[in-house]
Amino acid sequence: MYTQPFLAFTNKHAATFTISSETVTNWEASSGEEWTIPIIFQYTKLAKFGPFPAAYQVGIADYLESPDGGPSWKLRTTFTLLLPRKK
């Protein structure tokens, strides 16, 4: 099972603050190993990349629960270039 709840707030400066999770459950895993639950804090800013709009994102996650040998934290960066169609 995979669930992705999130709460996001965007301000007037095109910055978005998000708290989310990407929870995974393996119902066939042994007891105590079923859940992977990260809490992710992200910041996204819309800005220009040359003549094109782009989204820059950075995030950090702490794992509330993970299987033995699983992660305890993660860092995420994302760059999205938006290429509008010509009219």
N, CA, C and O atoms as a Maestro MAE file, in Angstrom:
{
 s_m_m2io_version
 :::
 2.0.0
}

f_m_ct {
 s_m_title
 :::
 protein
 m_atom[348] {
  # First column is atom index #
  i_m_mmod_type
  r_m_x_coord
  r_m_y_coord
  r_m_z_coord
  i_m_residue_number
  s_m_chain_name
  s_m_pdb_residue_name
  s_m_pdb_atom_name
  i_m_atomic_number
  :::
  1 25 0.849 -1.167 0.000 1 A "MET " " N  " 7
  2 3 0.000 0.000 0.000 1 A "MET " " CA " 6
  3 2 0.897 1.232 0.000 1 A "MET " " C  " 6
  4 15 1.941 1.243 0.652 1 A "MET " " O  " 8
  5 25 0.500 2.247 -0.716 2 A "TYR " " N  " 7
  6 3 1.237 3.499 -0.797 2 A "TYR " " CA " 6
  7 2 0.262 4.636 -0.561 2 A "TYR " " C  " 6
  8 15 -0.783 4.695 -1.208 2 A "TYR " " O  " 8
  9 25 0.586 5.545 0.359 3 A "THR " " N  " 7
  10 3 -0.235 6.740 0.582 3 A "THR " " CA " 6
  11 2 0.678 7.955 0.586 3 A "THR " " C  " 6
  12 15 1.833 7.875 1.002 3 A "THR " " O  " 8
  13 25 0.146 9.088 0.116 4 A "GLN " " N  " 7
  14 3 0.945 10.300 0.031 4 A "GLN " " CA " 6
  15 2 0.118 11.514 0.490 4 A "GLN " " C  " 6
  16 15 -0.272 12.343 -0.332 4 A "GLN " " O  " 8
  17 25 -0.146 11.617 1.790 5 A "PRO " " N  " 7
  18 3 -0.847 12.815 2.263 5 A "PRO " " CA " 6
  19 2 0.105 14.010 2.252 5 A "PRO " " C  " 6
  20 15 1.311 13.854 2.446 5 A "PRO " " O  " 8
  21 25 -0.450 15.213 2.022 6 A "PHE " " N  " 7
  22 3 0.389 16.403 2.019 6 A "PHE " " CA " 6
  23 2 -0.421 17.627 2.401 6 A "PHE " " C  " 6
  24 15 -1.645 17.653 2.264 6 A "PHE " " O  " 8
  25 25 0.272 18.626 2.875 7 A "LEU " " N  " 7
  26 3 -0.300 19.925 3.171 7 A "LEU " " CA " 6
  27 2 0.685 20.946 2.629 7 A "LEU " " C  " 6
  28 15 1.869 20.907 2.963 7 A "LEU " " O  " 8
  29 25 0.201 21.867 1.788 8 A "ALA " " N  " 7
  30 3 1.093 22.839 1.145 8 A "ALA " " CA " 6
  31 2 0.518 24.245 1.277 8 A "ALA " " C  " 6
  32 15 -0.698 24.438 1.267 8 A "ALA " " O  " 8
  33 25 1.404 25.213 1.399 9 A "PHE " " N  " 7
  34 3 1.034 26.624 1.466 9 A "PHE " " CA " 6
  35 2 1.920 27.389 0.494 9 A "PHE " " C  " 6
  36 15 3.144 27.275 0.540 9 A "PHE " " O  " 8
  37 25 1.295 28.174 -0.393 10 A "THR " " N  " 7
  38 3 2.030 29.002 -1.341 10 A "THR " " CA " 6
  39 2 1.799 30.468 -0.982 10 A "THR " " C  " 6
  40 15 0.660 30.892 -0.786 10 A "THR " " O  " 8
  41 25 2.883 31.238 -0.897 11 A "ASN " " N  " 7
  42 3 2.736 32.652 -0.565 11 A "ASN " " CA " 6
  43 2 2.743 33.511 -1.832 11 A "ASN " " C  " 6
  44 15 2.858 32.992 -2.943 11 A "ASN " " O  " 8
  45 25 2.620 34.827 -1.652 12 A "LYS " " N  " 7
  46 3 2.535 35.733 -2.805 12 A "LYS " " CA " 6
  47 2 3.853 35.896 -3.549 12 A "LYS " " C  " 6
  48 15 3.884 36.523 -4.607 12 A "LYS " " O  " 8
  49 25 4.943 35.346 -3.018 13 A "HIS " " N  " 7
  50 3 6.247 35.420 -3.670 13 A "HIS " " CA " 6
  51 2 6.576 34.152 -4.450 13 A "HIS " " C  " 6
  52 15 7.733 33.920 -4.799 13 A "HIS " " O  " 8
  53 25 5.562 33.331 -4.724 14 A "ALA " " N  " 7
  54 3 5.703 32.088 -5.495 14 A "ALA " " CA " 6
  55 2 6.595 31.064 -4.804 14 A "ALA " " C  " 6
  56 15 7.295 30.291 -5.459 14 A "ALA " " O  " 8
  57 25 6.562 31.067 -3.475 15 A "ALA " " N  " 7
  58 3 7.284 30.065 -2.689 15 A "ALA " " CA " 6
  59 2 6.251 29.135 -2.050 15 A "ALA " " C  " 6
  60 15 5.226 29.588 -1.541 15 A "ALA " " O  " 8
  61 25 6.526 27.852 -2.083 16 A "THR " " N  " 7
  62 3 5.611 26.870 -1.510 16 A "THR " " CA " 6
  63 2 6.322 26.093 -0.407 16 A "THR " " C  " 6
  64 15 7.444 25.619 -0.583 16 A "THR " " O  " 8
  65 25 5.651 25.974 0.722 17 A "PHE " " N  " 7
  66 3 6.130 25.198 1.856 17 A "PHE " " CA " 6
  67 2 5.226 23.983 1.982 17 A "PHE " " C  " 6
  68 15 4.005 24.124 2.047 17 A "PHE " " O  " 8
  69 25 5.811 22.793 2.017 18 A "THR " " N  " 7
  70 3 5.039 21.555 2.015 18 A "THR " " CA " 6
  71 2 5.518 20.619 3.116 18 A "THR " " C  " 6
  72 15 6.717 20.486 3.358 18 A "THR " " O  " 8
  73 25 4.570 19.979 3.773 19 A "ILE " " N  " 7
  74 3 4.873 18.867 4.662 19 A "ILE " " CA " 6
  75 2 4.089 17.678 4.108 19 A "ILE " " C  " 6
  76 15 2.895 17.786 3.827 19 A "ILE " " O  " 8
  77 25 4.773 16.547 3.955 20 A "SER " " N  " 7
  78 3 4.120 15.394 3.339 20 A "SER " " CA " 6
  79 2 4.732 14.107 3.858 20 A "SER " " C  " 6
  80 15 5.668 14.109 4.657 20 A "SER " " O  " 8
  81 25 4.172 13.010 3.377 21 A "SER " " N  " 7
  82 3 4.716 11.692 3.668 21 A "SER " " CA " 6
  83 2 4.524 10.831 2.426 21 A "SER " " C  " 6
  84 15 3.618 11.065 1.627 21 A "SER " " O  " 8
  85 25 5.376 9.849 2.278 22 A "GLU " " N  " 7
  86 3 5.259 8.851 1.203 22 A "GLU " " CA " 6
  87 2 5.304 7.491 1.883 22 A "GLU " " C  " 6
  88 15 6.284 6.754 1.777 22 A "GLU " " O  " 8
  89 25 4.232 7.181 2.575 23 A "THR " " N  " 7
  90 3 4.178 5.985 3.421 23 A "THR " " CA " 6
  91 2 3.962 4.729 2.586 23 A "THR " " C  " 6
  92 15 3.082 4.674 1.727 23 A "THR " " O  " 8
  93 25 4.780 3.735 2.857 24 A "VAL " " N  " 7
  94 3 4.686 2.445 2.170 24 A "VAL " " CA " 6
  95 2 4.459 1.367 3.230 24 A "VAL " " C  " 6
  96 15 5.113 1.354 4.273 24 A "VAL " " O  " 8
  97 25 3.526 0.472 2.941 25 A "THR " " N  " 7
  98 3 3.252 -0.654 3.828 25 A "THR " " CA " 6
  99 2 3.373 -1.948 3.043 25 A "THR " " C  " 6
  100 15 2.772 -2.099 1.980 25 A "THR " " O  " 8
  101 25 4.154 -2.880 3.573 26 A "ASN " " N  " 7
  102 3 4.301 -4.201 2.972 26 A "ASN " " CA " 6
  103 2 3.608 -5.187 3.910 26 A "ASN " " C  " 6
  104 15 4.177 -5.591 4.924 26 A "ASN " " O  " 8
  105 25 2.393 -5.567 3.570 27 A "TRP " " N  " 7
  106 3 1.590 -6.424 4.440 27 A "TRP " " CA " 6
  107 2 2.166 -7.836 4.546 27 A "TRP " " C  " 6
  108 15 1.776 -8.588 5.439 27 A "TRP " " O  " 8
  109 25 3.074 -8.207 3.667 28 A "GLU " " N  " 7
  110 3 3.662 -9.557 3.709 28 A "GLU " " CA " 6
  111 2 5.000 -9.600 4.448 28 A "GLU " " C  " 6
  112 15 5.593 -10.671 4.580 28 A "GLU " " O  " 8
  113 25 5.481 -8.459 4.929 29 A "ALA " " N  " 7
  114 3 6.745 -8.415 5.667 29 A "ALA " " CA " 6
  115 2 6.556 -8.982 7.073 29 A "ALA " " C  " 6
  116 15 5.434 -9.086 7.569 29 A "ALA " " O  " 8
  117 25 7.664 -9.345 7.699 30 A "SER " " N  " 7
  118 3 7.580 -9.875 9.060 30 A "SER " " CA " 6
  119 2 7.167 -8.769 10.029 30 A "SER " " C  " 6
  120 15 7.279 -7.585 9.713 30 A "SER " " O  " 8
  121 25 6.696 -9.158 11.192 31 A "SER " " N  " 7
  122 3 6.192 -8.226 12.197 31 A "SER " " CA " 6
  123 2 7.256 -7.192 12.566 31 A "SER " " C  " 6
  124 15 8.400 -7.545 12.852 31 A "SER " " O  " 8
  125 25 6.875 -5.916 12.557 32 A "GLY " " N  " 7
  126 3 7.788 -4.828 12.857 32 A "GLY " " CA " 6
  127 2 8.545 -4.308 11.659 32 A "GLY " " C  " 6
  128 15 9.278 -3.326 11.774 32 A "GLY " " O  " 8
  129 25 8.386 -4.940 10.514 33 A "GLU " " N  " 7
  130 3 9.095 -4.541 9.299 33 A "GLU " " CA " 6
  131 2 8.136 -4.039 8.208 33 A "GLU " " C  " 6
  132 15 8.554 -3.812 7.073 33 A "GLU " " O  " 8
  133 25 6.874 -3.870 8.546 34 A "GLU " " N  " 7
  134 3 5.862 -3.564 7.523 34 A "GLU " " CA " 6
  135 2 5.875 -2.115 7.040 34 A "GLU " " C  " 6
  136 15 5.546 -1.858 5.882 34 A "GLU " " O  " 8
  137 25 6.239 -1.180 7.884 35 A "TRP " " N  " 7
  138 3 6.027 0.235 7.592 35 A "TRP " " CA " 6
  139 2 7.313 0.981 7.243 35 A "TRP " " C  " 6
  140 15 8.371 0.743 7.826 35 A "TRP " " O  " 8
  141 25 7.191 1.894 6.270 36 A "THR " " N  " 7
  142 3 8.208 2.897 5.963 36 A "THR " " CA " 6
  143 2 7.470 4.232 5.950 36 A "THR " " C  " 6
  144 15 6.651 4.495 5.069 36 A "THR " " O  " 8
  145 25 7.777 5.083 6.955 37 A "ILE " " N  " 7
  146 3 7.016 6.323 7.126 37 A "ILE " " CA " 6
  147 2 7.964 7.521 7.224 37 A "ILE " " C  " 6
  148 15 8.479 7.812 8.304 37 A "ILE " " O  " 8
  149 25 8.199 8.215 6.112 38 A "PRO " " N  " 7
  150 3 8.986 9.449 6.186 38 A "PRO " " CA " 6
  151 2 8.068 10.662 6.391 38 A "PRO " " C  " 6
  152 15 6.936 10.684 5.907 38 A "PRO " " O  " 8
  153 25 8.565 11.650 7.103 39 A "ILE " " N  " 7
  154 3 7.918 12.961 7.166 39 A "ILE " " CA " 6
  155 2 8.853 13.898 6.406 39 A "ILE " " C  " 6
  156 15 10.021 14.054 6.761 39 A "ILE " " O  " 8
  157 25 8.317 14.519 5.355 40 A "ILE " " N  " 7
  158 3 9.134 15.294 4.419 40 A "ILE " " CA " 6
  159 2 8.762 16.777 4.505 40 A "ILE " " C  " 6
  160 15 7.590 17.144 4.419 40 A "ILE " " O  " 8
  161 25 9.785 17.617 4.676 41 A "PHE " " N  " 7
  162 3 9.609 19.066 4.667 41 A "PHE " " CA " 6
  163 2 10.275 19.585 3.405 41 A "PHE " " C  " 6
  164 15 11.453 19.327 3.159 41 A "PHE " " O  " 8
  165 25 9.487 20.339 2.588 42 A "GLN " " N  " 7
  166 3 10.002 20.802 1.294 42 A "GLN " " CA " 6
  167 2 9.765 22.294 1.108 42 A "GLN " " C  " 6
  168 15 8.795 22.855 1.617 42 A "GLN " " O  " 8
  169 25 10.666 22.919 0.372 43 A "TYR " " N  " 7
  170 3 10.544 24.315 -0.023 43 A "TYR " " CA " 6
  171 2 10.699 24.370 -1.534 43 A "TYR " " C  " 6
  172 15 11.661 23.834 -2.084 43 A "TYR " " O  " 8
  173 25 9.752 25.016 -2.206 44 A "THR " " N  " 7
  174 3 9.787 25.160 -3.663 44 A "THR " " CA " 6
  175 2 9.657 26.633 -4.023 44 A "THR " " C  " 6
  176 15 8.844 27.350 -3.440 44 A "THR " " O  " 8
  177 25 10.450 27.078 -4.974 45 A "LYS " " N  " 7
  178 3 10.401 28.461 -5.432 45 A "LYS " " CA " 6
  179 2 10.301 28.484 -6.946 45 A "LYS " " C  " 6
  180 15 11.085 27.831 -7.634 45 A "LYS " " O  " 8
  181 25 9.338 29.233 -7.467 46 A "LEU " " N  " 7
  182 3 9.231 29.462 -8.912 46 A "LEU " " CA " 6
  183 2 10.090 30.666 -9.257 46 A "LEU " " C  " 6
  184 15 10.015 31.706 -8.602 46 A "LEU " " O  " 8
  185 25 10.906 30.515 -10.292 47 A "ALA " " N  " 7
  186 3 11.793 31.590 -10.732 47 A "ALA " " CA " 6
  187 2 12.136 31.356 -12.201 47 A "ALA " " C  " 6
  188 15 11.662 30.398 -12.812 47 A "ALA " " O  " 8
  189 25 12.940 32.214 -12.745 48 A "LYS " " N  " 7
  190 3 13.360 32.084 -14.143 48 A "LYS " " CA " 6
  191 2 14.658 31.286 -14.241 48 A "LYS " " C  " 6
  192 15 15.519 31.352 -13.364 48 A "LYS " " O  " 8
  193 25 14.772 30.534 -15.327 49 A "PHE " " N  " 7
  194 3 16.016 29.883 -15.729 49 A "PHE " " CA " 6
  195 2 16.253 30.366 -17.148 49 A "PHE " " C  " 6
  196 15 15.728 29.794 -18.103 49 A "PHE " " O  " 8
  197 25 17.037 31.408 -17.283 50 A "GLY " " N  " 7
  198 3 17.154 32.059 -18.585 50 A "GLY " " CA " 6
  199 2 15.796 32.652 -18.937 50 A "GLY " " C  " 6
  200 15 15.208 33.358 -18.119 50 A "GLY " " O  " 8
  201 25 15.282 32.380 -20.144 51 A "PRO " " N  " 7
  202 3 13.984 32.926 -20.532 51 A "PRO " " CA " 6
  203 2 12.793 32.067 -20.065 51 A "PRO " " C  " 6
  204 15 11.642 32.448 -20.277 51 A "PRO " " O  " 8
  205 25 13.058 30.926 -19.440 52 A "PHE " " N  " 7
  206 3 11.999 29.981 -19.103 52 A "PHE " " CA " 6
  207 2 11.663 29.994 -17.612 52 A "PHE " " C  " 6
  208 15 12.541 30.196 -16.773 52 A "PHE " " O  " 8
  209 25 10.395 29.779 -17.291 53 A "PRO " " N  " 7
  210 3 10.049 29.593 -15.877 53 A "PRO " " CA " 6
  211 2 10.560 28.231 -15.402 53 A "PRO " " C  " 6
  212 15 10.643 27.277 -16.175 53 A "PRO " " O  " 8
  213 25 10.898 28.166 -14.118 54 A "ALA " " N  " 7
  214 3 11.409 26.913 -13.555 54 A "ALA " " CA " 6
  215 2 11.013 26.829 -12.086 54 A "ALA " " C  " 6
  216 15 10.748 27.841 -11.439 54 A "ALA " " O  " 8
  217 25 10.979 25.611 -11.579 55 A "ALA " " N  " 7
  218 3 10.711 25.366 -10.165 55 A "ALA " " CA " 6
  219 2 11.950 24.737 -9.549 55 A "ALA " " C  " 6
  220 15 12.479 23.750 -10.061 55 A "ALA " " O  " 8
  221 25 12.404 25.309 -8.458 56 A "TYR " " N  " 7
  222 3 13.553 24.808 -7.705 56 A "TYR " " CA " 6
  223 2 13.027 24.285 -6.372 56 A "TYR " " C  " 6
  224 15 12.273 24.979 -5.689 56 A "TYR " " O  " 8
  225 25 13.414 23.081 -5.999 57 A "GLN " " N  " 7
  226 3 12.883 22.489 -4.776 57 A "GLN " " CA " 6
  227 2 13.998 21.827 -3.975 57 A "GLN " " C  " 6
  228 15 14.910 21.221 -4.537 57 A "GLN " " O  " 8
  229 25 13.907 21.952 -2.660 58 A "VAL " " N  " 7
  230 3 14.800 21.249 -1.751 58 A "VAL " " CA " 6
  231 2 13.935 20.699 -0.611 58 A "VAL " " C  " 6
  232 15 12.992 21.346 -0.156 58 A "VAL " " O  " 8
  233 25 14.277 19.507 -0.171 59 A "GLY " " N  " 7
  234 3 13.509 18.898 0.905 59 A "GLY " " CA " 6
  235 2 14.370 17.990 1.748 59 A "GLY " " C  " 6
  236 15 15.403 17.490 1.303 59 A "GLY " " O  " 8
  237 25 13.927 17.782 2.979 60 A "ILE " " N  " 7
  238 3 14.609 16.873 3.890 60 A "ILE " " CA " 6
  239 2 13.535 16.031 4.575 60 A "ILE " " C  " 6
  240 15 12.436 16.509 4.858 60 A "ILE " " O  " 8
  241 25 13.872 14.782 4.830 61 A "ALA " " N  " 7
  242 3 12.903 13.864 5.443 61 A "ALA " " CA " 6
  243 2 13.536 13.144 6.615 61 A "ALA " " C  " 6
  244 15 14.726 12.832 6.615 61 A "ALA " " O  " 8
  245 25 12.712 12.892 7.606 62 A "ASP " " N  " 7
  246 3 13.086 12.064 8.753 62 A "ASP " " CA " 6
  247 2 12.121 10.886 8.767 62 A "ASP " " C  " 6
  248 15 10.914 11.063 8.604 62 A "ASP " " O  " 8
  249 25 12.648 9.700 8.959 63 A "TYR " " N  " 7
  250 3 11.812 8.498 8.946 63 A "TYR " " CA " 6
  251 2 11.327 8.184 10.358 63 A "TYR " " C  " 6
  252 15 12.123 7.920 11.259 63 A "TYR " " O  " 8
  253 25 10.015 8.216 10.531 64 A "LEU " " N  " 7
  254 3 9.432 7.839 11.809 64 A "LEU " " CA " 6
  255 2 9.498 6.333 12.014 64 A "LEU " " C  " 6
  256 15 9.604 5.851 13.141 64 A "LEU " " O  " 8
  257 25 9.435 5.600 10.911 65 A "GLU " " N  " 7
  258 3 9.459 4.131 10.943 65 A "GLU " " CA " 6
  259 2 10.063 3.633 9.646 65 A "GLU " " C  " 6
  260 15 9.758 4.148 8.570 65 A "GLU " " O  " 8
  261 25 10.925 2.626 9.752 66 A "SER " " N  " 7
  262 3 11.456 1.973 8.554 66 A "SER " " CA " 6
  263 2 11.943 0.582 8.943 66 A "SER " " C  " 6
  264 15 12.267 0.344 10.107 66 A "SER " " O  " 8
  265 25 12.000 -0.342 7.979 67 A "PRO " " N  " 7
  266 3 12.474 -1.697 8.266 67 A "PRO " " CA " 6
  267 2 13.939 -1.697 8.688 67 A "PRO " " C  " 6
  268 15 14.652 -0.722 8.449 67 A "PRO " " O  " 8
  269 25 14.388 -2.768 9.307 68 A "ASP " " N  " 7
  270 3 15.805 -2.910 9.649 68 A "ASP " " CA " 6
  271 2 16.648 -2.721 8.392 68 A "ASP " " C  " 6
  272 15 16.360 -3.311 7.351 68 A "ASP " " O  " 8
  273 25 17.675 -1.908 8.491 69 A "GLY " " N  " 7
  274 3 18.526 -1.635 7.340 69 A "GLY " " CA " 6
  275 2 17.973 -0.545 6.442 69 A "GLY " " C  " 6
  276 15 18.614 -0.166 5.462 69 A "GLY " " O  " 8
  277 25 16.781 -0.031 6.765 70 A "GLY " " N  " 7
  278 3 16.165 1.022 5.964 70 A "GLY " " CA " 6
  279 2 16.746 2.388 6.309 70 A "GLY " " C  " 6
  280 15 17.558 2.500 7.227 70 A "GLY " " O  " 8
  281 25 16.342 3.420 5.590 71 A "PRO " " N  " 7
  282 3 16.897 4.753 5.803 71 A "PRO " " CA " 6
  283 2 16.409 5.383 7.109 71 A "PRO " " C  " 6
  284 15 15.373 4.999 7.652 71 A "PRO " " O  " 8
  285 25 17.175 6.352 7.598 72 A "SER " " N  " 7
  286 3 16.745 7.130 8.760 72 A "SER " " CA " 6
  287 2 16.479 8.587 8.366 72 A "SER " " C  " 6
  288 15 15.811 9.312 9.103 72 A "SER " " O  " 8
  289 25 16.999 9.022 7.205 73 A "TRP " " N  " 7
  290 3 16.746 10.363 6.696 73 A "TRP " " CA " 6
  291 2 17.005 10.368 5.190 73 A "TRP " " C  " 6
  292 15 17.560 9.417 4.640 73 A "TRP " " O  " 8
  293 25 16.592 11.459 4.532 74 A "LYS " " N  " 7
  294 3 16.912 11.637 3.113 74 A "LYS " " CA " 6
  295 2 16.903 13.118 2.773 74 A "LYS " " C  " 6
  296 15 16.267 13.928 3.446 74 A "LYS " " O  " 8
  297 25 17.618 13.446 1.722 75 A "LEU " " N  " 7
  298 3 17.675 14.789 1.174 75 A "LEU " " CA " 6
  299 2 17.193 14.707 -0.263 75 A "LEU " " C  " 6
  300 15 17.563 13.792 -0.999 75 A "LEU " " O  " 8
  301 25 16.368 15.662 -0.658 76 A "ARG " " N  " 7
  302 3 15.811 15.657 -2.019 76 A "ARG " " CA " 6
  303 2 15.986 17.040 -2.630 76 A "ARG " " C  " 6
  304 15 15.688 18.050 -1.992 76 A "ARG " " O  " 8
  305 25 16.469 17.081 -3.864 77 A "THR " " N  " 7
  306 3 16.502 18.317 -4.637 77 A "THR " " CA " 6
  307 2 15.851 18.040 -5.984 77 A "THR " " C  " 6
  308 15 15.976 16.953 -6.548 77 A "THR " " O  " 8
  309 25 15.157 19.046 -6.479 78 A "THR " " N  " 7
  310 3 14.462 18.900 -7.750 78 A "THR " " CA " 6
  311 2 14.555 20.208 -8.529 78 A "THR " " C  " 6
  312 15 14.446 21.296 -7.963 78 A "THR " " O  " 8
  313 25 14.756 20.079 -9.818 79 A "PHE " " N  " 7
  314 3 14.729 21.219 -10.726 79 A "PHE " " CA " 6
  315 2 13.775 20.855 -11.855 79 A "PHE " " C  " 6
  316 15 13.959 19.839 -12.526 79 A "PHE " " O  " 8
  317 25 12.752 21.688 -12.066 80 A "THR " " N  " 7
  318 3 11.778 21.438 -13.131 80 A "THR " " CA " 6
  319 2 11.759 22.634 -14.067 80 A "THR " " C  " 6
  320 15 11.402 23.742 -13.670 80 A "THR " " O  " 8
  321 25 12.143 22.402 -15.301 81 A "LEU " " N  " 7
  322 3 12.118 23.437 -16.329 81 A "LEU " " CA " 6
  323 2 10.779 23.366 -17.038 81 A "LEU " " C  " 6
  324 15 10.370 22.299 -17.495 81 A "LEU " " O  " 8
  325 25 10.092 24.501 -17.133 82 A "LEU " " N  " 7
  326 3 8.776 24.553 -17.763 82 A "LEU " " CA " 6
  327 2 8.919 25.133 -19.162 82 A "LEU " " C  " 6
  328 15 9.341 26.277 -19.334 82 A "LEU " " O  " 8
  329 25 8.566 24.334 -20.153 83 A "LEU " " N  " 7
  330 3 8.708 24.752 -21.551 83 A "LEU " " CA " 6
  331 2 7.325 24.989 -22.159 83 A "LEU " " C  " 6
  332 15 6.674 24.041 -22.599 83 A "LEU " " O  " 8
  333 25 6.876 26.233 -22.189 84 A "PRO " " N  " 7
  334 3 5.552 26.511 -22.735 84 A "PRO " " CA " 6
  335 2 5.520 26.319 -24.249 84 A "PRO " " C  " 6
  336 15 6.516 26.524 -24.943 84 A "PRO " " O  " 8
  337 25 4.345 25.921 -24.741 85 A "ARG " " N  " 7
  338 3 4.164 25.804 -26.194 85 A "ARG " " CA " 6
  339 2 3.999 27.179 -26.793 85 A "ARG " " C  " 6
  340 15 3.447 28.087 -26.171 85 A "ARG " " O  " 8
  341 25 4.489 27.320 -28.016 86 A "LYS " " N  " 7
  342 3 4.268 28.591 -28.716 86 A "LYS " " CA " 6
  343 2 2.834 28.628 -29.221 86 A "LYS " " C  " 6
  344 15 2.255 27.596 -29.561 86 A "LYS " " O  " 8
  345 25 2.276 29.817 -29.263 87 A "LYS " " N  " 7
  346 3 0.897 29.989 -29.734 87 A "LYS " " CA " 6
  347 2 0.861 30.168 -31.222 87 A "LYS " " C  " 6
  348 15 -0.214 30.327 -31.799 87 A "LYS " " O  " 8
  :::
 }
 m_bond[347] {
  # First column is bond index #
  i_m_from
  i_m_to
  i_m_order
  :::
  1 1 2 1
  2 2 3 1
  3 3 4 2
  4 3 5 1
  5 5 6 1
  6 6 7 1
  7 7 8 2
  8 7 9 1
  9 9 10 1
  10 10 11 1
  11 11 12 2
  12 11 13 1
  13 13 14 1
  14 14 15 1
  15 15 16 2
  16 15 17 1
  17 17 18 1
  18 18 19 1
  19 19 20 2
  20 19 21 1
  21 21 22 1
  22 22 23 1
  23 23 24 2
  24 23 25 1
  25 25 26 1
  26 26 27 1
  27 27 28 2
  28 27 29 1
  29 29 30 1
  30 30 31 1
  31 31 32 2
  32 31 33 1
  33 33 34 1
  34 34 35 1
  35 35 36 2
  36 35 37 1
  37 37 38 1
  38 38 39 1
  39 39 40 2
  40 39 41 1
  41 41 42 1
  42 42 43 1
  43 43 44 2
  44 43 45 1
  45 45 46 1
  46 46 47 1
  47 47 48 2
  48 47 49 1
  49 49 50 1
  50 50 51 1
  51 51 52 2
  52 51 53 1
  53 53 54 1
  54 54 55 1
  55 55 56 2
  56 55 57 1
  57 57 58 1
  58 58 59 1
  59 59 60 2
  60 59 61 1
  61 61 62 1
  62 62 63 1
  63 63 64 2
  64 63 65 1
  65 65 66 1
  66 66 67 1
  67 67 68 2
  68 67 69 1
  69 69 70 1
  70 70 71 1
  71 71 72 2
  72 71 73 1
  73 73 74 1
  74 74 75 1
  75 75 76 2
  76 75 77 1
  77 77 78 1
  78 78 79 1
  79 79 80 2
  80 79 81 1
  81 81 82 1
  82 82 83 1
  83 83 84 2
  84 83 85 1
  85 85 86 1
  86 86 87 1
  87 87 88 2
  88 87 89 1
  89 89 90 1
  90 90 91 1
  91 91 92 2
  92 91 93 1
  93 93 94 1
  94 94 95 1
  95 95 96 2
  96 95 97 1
  97 97 98 1
  98 98 99 1
  99 99 100 2
  100 99 101 1
  101 101 102 1
  102 102 103 1
  103 103 104 2
  104 103 105 1
  105 105 106 1
  106 106 107 1
  107 107 108 2
  108 107 109 1
  109 109 110 1
  110 110 111 1
  111 111 112 2
  112 111 113 1
  113 113 114 1
  114 114 115 1
  115 115 116 2
  116 115 117 1
  117 117 118 1
  118 118 119 1
  119 119 120 2
  120 119 121 1
  121 121 122 1
  122 122 123 1
  123 123 124 2
  124 123 125 1
  125 125 126 1
  126 126 127 1
  127 127 128 2
  128 127 129 1
  129 129 130 1
  130 130 131 1
  131 131 132 2
  132 131 133 1
  133 133 134 1
  134 134 135 1
  135 135 136 2
  136 135 137 1
  137 137 138 1
  138 138 139 1
  139 139 140 2
  140 139 141 1
  141 141 142 1
  142 142 143 1
  143 143 144 2
  144 143 145 1
  145 145 146 1
  146 146 147 1
  147 147 148 2
  148 147 149 1
  149 149 150 1
  150 150 151 1
  151 151 152 2
  152 151 153 1
  153 153 154 1
  154 154 155 1
  155 155 156 2
  156 155 157 1
  157 157 158 1
  158 158 159 1
  159 159 160 2
  160 159 161 1
  161 161 162 1
  162 162 163 1
  163 163 164 2
  164 163 165 1
  165 165 166 1
  166 166 167 1
  167 167 168 2
  168 167 169 1
  169 169 170 1
  170 170 171 1
  171 171 172 2
  172 171 173 1
  173 173 174 1
  174 174 175 1
  175 175 176 2
  176 175 177 1
  177 177 178 1
  178 178 179 1
  179 179 180 2
  180 179 181 1
  181 181 182 1
  182 182 183 1
  183 183 184 2
  184 183 185 1
  185 185 186 1
  186 186 187 1
  187 187 188 2
  188 187 189 1
  189 189 190 1
  190 190 191 1
  191 191 192 2
  192 191 193 1
  193 193 194 1
  194 194 195 1
  195 195 196 2
  196 195 197 1
  197 197 198 1
  198 198 199 1
  199 199 200 2
  200 199 201 1
  201 201 202 1
  202 202 203 1
  203 203 204 2
  204 203 205 1
  205 205 206 1
  206 206 207 1
  207 207 208 2
  208 207 209 1
  209 209 210 1
  210 210 211 1
  211 211 212 2
  212 211 213 1
  213 213 214 1
  214 214 215 1
  215 215 216 2
  216 215 217 1
  217 217 218 1
  218 218 219 1
  219 219 220 2
  220 219 221 1
  221 221 222 1
  222 222 223 1
  223 223 224 2
  224 223 225 1
  225 225 226 1
  226 226 227 1
  227 227 228 2
  228 227 229 1
  229 229 230 1
  230 230 231 1
  231 231 232 2
  232 231 233 1
  233 233 234 1
  234 234 235 1
  235 235 236 2
  236 235 237 1
  237 237 238 1
  238 238 239 1
  239 239 240 2
  240 239 241 1
  241 241 242 1
  242 242 243 1
  243 243 244 2
  244 243 245 1
  245 245 246 1
  246 246 247 1
  247 247 248 2
  248 247 249 1
  249 249 250 1
  250 250 251 1
  251 251 252 2
  252 251 253 1
  253 253 254 1
  254 254 255 1
  255 255 256 2
  256 255 257 1
  257 257 258 1
  258 258 259 1
  259 259 260 2
  260 259 261 1
  261 261 262 1
  262 262 263 1
  263 263 264 2
  264 263 265 1
  265 265 266 1
  266 266 267 1
  267 267 268 2
  268 267 269 1
  269 269 270 1
  270 270 271 1
  271 271 272 2
  272 271 273 1
  273 273 274 1
  274 274 275 1
  275 275 276 2
  276 275 277 1
  277 277 278 1
  278 278 279 1
  279 279 280 2
  280 279 281 1
  281 281 282 1
  282 282 283 1
  283 283 284 2
  284 283 285 1
  285 285 286 1
  286 286 287 1
  287 287 288 2
  288 287 289 1
  289 289 290 1
  290 290 291 1
  291 291 292 2
  292 291 293 1
  293 293 294 1
  294 294 295 1
  295 295 296 2
  296 295 297 1
  297 297 298 1
  298 298 299 1
  299 299 300 2
  300 299 301 1
  301 301 302 1
  302 302 303 1
  303 303 304 2
  304 303 305 1
  305 305 306 1
  306 306 307 1
  307 307 308 2
  308 307 309 1
  309 309 310 1
  310 310 311 1
  311 311 312 2
  312 311 313 1
  313 313 314 1
  314 314 315 1
  315 315 316 2
  316 315 317 1
  317 317 318 1
  318 318 319 1
  319 319 320 2
  320 319 321 1
  321 321 322 1
  322 322 323 1
  323 323 324 2
  324 323 325 1
  325 325 326 1
  326 326 327 1
  327 327 328 2
  328 327 329 1
  329 329 330 1
  330 330 331 1
  331 331 332 2
  332 331 333 1
  333 333 334 1
  334 334 335 1
  335 335 336 2
  336 335 337 1
  337 337 338 1
  338 338 339 1
  339 339 340 2
  340 339 341 1
  341 341 342 1
  342 342 343 1
  343 343 344 2
  344 343 345 1
  345 345 346 1
  346 346 347 1
  347 347 348 2
  :::
 }
}
